[in-house]
């Protein structure tokens, strides 16, 4: 079961299969801001980062529409460049986002963070698609 499915199953969808959960909306920022992530096995620091981001969304400090200020996200505790790039890629559909610090991308490419970032310059403005392809390669 994926982490997403485990999270959803902890918050009132416990009897559903992962396939059924895929069609469910993700819990709201209000729910995530109060969530106990120990139930899904997340480390305490990561859980607090998710709660902090959820609180910022709930309070209107962060919005996932239009242009998102990366520096505002980076100012949140526990949020680094990987998180900002991942949010840009997955939540905002930014085709040039690239989380070069992702270990899965580094393993699939056989490159270090620095070397992968340099190589990814060739893939602009479509680096998110390259990331997806590398993640798929890593699952083969």
N, C-alpha and C positions, 0 to 999 in steps of 0.2 A: 504494500500500500504506500502511495506517495505521501510526502509530508503534507501536501495540500489536502489529500483525502483524510489523513489522520487529524488535521486541524478541523476540517469540516465535521468529521464524525464526533469530535469532542464537543461541538457546539450544536447539539440538537438534531443531528442527522445520523445518529449512531447505527440505525438499522439498515442503512442503504449501502449498496455496493459502490465500488470506486467508479464504475461506469455511470451509475445514477447520480453520484456526487458531481461528476464532471459537468452536468447541466445546471447545477445549483449555483446561485450567486455566492461569491465569497463573502464572509462575514463583514459587517460594516465596521467602519473605523471605531465607532462607539463600543462595539463588542470586542474588537481587538485591543483597544486601550485598556480594557479591564480583564483580558483573558489570562488564564493560568497556563502558560506554555510548558510547564513541567509535565503536563499530561501527554504532550507530543514529543517529549525528549529533547527540546531545544536547550542549549546552554543558557545559563542565566543572563549573560551579557547580551546575547543575541535576542533573547526574549525581551529584555528591557529596551533594546534598540527598536524592536518592532512596536512595543507599546508606546515609546516616545514618538515614533513616526505617526502612529495611529492617533495619538493625542494632538499632534500638530495638524493633521488632516481634519480631525474633529473640530478643532478650534479655528479652522480656516487659515492657519498659517502656511499650509502647504496645499496646493491644488494640483490635480493631475489633468489639467486642461490648459490649452494654450501653451505659453512659454513658461517653463519651470526654471527657476533660478537655482542652478547647481550649487552655488555657494550657500544658499539658504539650507539646502538639504545637507551639505557637508558640515554645517554648524550643529546639526542634531547629534547628540551622543550616540556613538556606535555606528554612525553612517560614514562610510568612506567612499573612495572613488568607485570600487566594484559595485557597491549598492546603487550609487547614482547612475552609473552606466547601465546596470541591469534594469532599473526603473525606467530609464529613458528608452531602452530597447523594448521591454515587455509592456509597460503601462502606457507609454506615450507613442510607441510605434516609430521611434527615431531610427531611421535606416543606417545611420553612421555611428550609433552607439557601439562601444566595444569594451567589455570588461576584461582587459588584458591581464588583470591580476587573477583571473579565474584559473584554479588549478586544473580543471578539466580541459580548458582551452590550451593550457601550457603542455599538459601531457599529450593531448591529441596532436599538437603541432610539433612536439619535440623541442620546443624553444623555451628559453627563459622569459620572464615577464618583459624585460627590456628588449630582447630580440623579437619577441612576438609583437610588441608595440611598434617596433620599427618596421617589421614585415607588413603589419596591418595598414601602414600608410599607403601601400599599393592598392589596397582594397577600397579606399575612399571613393565615393560617399556611401558605400554599401557594406560597411564592416559588420553590421548586425547580421547580415545574411551569411557572411563568412563565419561568424561565431556560431550560428545555428548549424552550419555544415560541419564545423569542427566538433561540436557537441555530438552530432550524429555519428561522426567517425569514432569518437571516443566510446560509443555504445555498441560498436560492431564487435 
